[in-house]
Amino acid sequence: MNTRIPAMEIVDGTIIGVLPQEAYEDFLPQWIDSEVNEKVEHRMKQLCPNYIELIKITELHKIDLIDFAIKIGNYTKVKTLVPIDMSTNGEVYVSNDHLSYNFEDRSKNKKGATGLGNIYDSKPMDGTIIGKATEKEREVLKEIDIKMGTLERLSNHIQAQVSFADFKEMYKMIEEIERKRVEFWLPIYKRLNAHWEWSLFIDYANGNIYVQNFELPYSKDENEVDDD
């Protein structure tokens, strides 16, 4: 049955459907491409925001993203008037950049408009350790972060107007790093049953994997009394 859900009734993160494993695996390559493209475009805009080739690529990626969302929407038989995305466990949810999700009162957001819940309802508070990275995972992440840090430092010396050859080379380098980053984190999110919208970090020193979405959850309650 086709269901149309008015946009004003849906909060960010509302789960509107679940893809079976076979469909999830079919959609996964395109989902990875969309995640990589989004990150690459963001970094390239910082380097050469007005470069005509970047504008063309961005427009093409928008078309691909719309096509991806339409395919998922058709498969789940749910039509919405807001952007949707796919999580690492196959859940399809509203992705509206946290514009309408109230993190401070999660009880109002539970079940949302579809009765399937919200991806943020089960999200741990910031700083919560939810897993452990292996030594190999820590080394891989260090390598990725070092490469990205080097590229960011070099970007400070790059002029906005670059040659087409330089543009292609930078784009290729950033795309390679961002793809490695997505492919690195994807199995970790799956292992921890975490949603992709949750920002996870790894402590290099001890391997702790923790949540950090910058929500400042540690503000002390006025009525809270310290235990001496």
TAPEHU-V199043 format. One line per field, one symbol per residue. ss: DSSP state (@ for helix, = for strand, . for the rest). psi: psi as a letter, one per 40 degrees, with the letter a starting at -180 (. if undefined). burial: I if it has 24 or more other C-alpha atoms within 12 Angstrom, else O. Layout:
BEGIN
ss: ???
psi: ???
burial: ???
END
This chain:
BEGIN
ss: ..===.@@@....=====..@@@@@@@@@@@@@@@@@@@@@@@@@@@@...@@@@@@@@@@@@@@@@@@@@@@@@@.===...===....====...........@@@.........=..........====..@@@@@@@@@@@@@@@@@@@@@........@@@@@@@@@@@@@@@@@@@@@@@@@@@@@.......===.....====.................
psi: hhhhhhdeehihehheihhidddddddddddddddddddddddddddgdehddddddddddddddddddddddddefhhieiiiihieeehhihgffedehhdegddeeidaeeeeaieedehiihehheahiidddddddddddddddddddddeehidhiiddddddddddddddddddddddddddddefiidehhiihhddeehhihgefegeehhhdehhih.
burial: OOOOOOOOOIIIIIIIIIIOOOOIOOIIOIIIIIIIIIIIIOIIIOIIOOIOIIOOOIOOIOOOIOOIIIIIIOIIOIIIOIIIIIIIIIIIIIIOOOOIIOIOOIOOIIIIIIOOIIIIIOIIIOIOOIIIIOOOIIOOIOOIOOOIOOIOOOOOOOOOOIOOOOIOOIIOOIIOIIIIIIIIIIOIIOOIIIIIIIIIIIIOOOOOIIIOOOOOOOOOOOOOOOOO
END
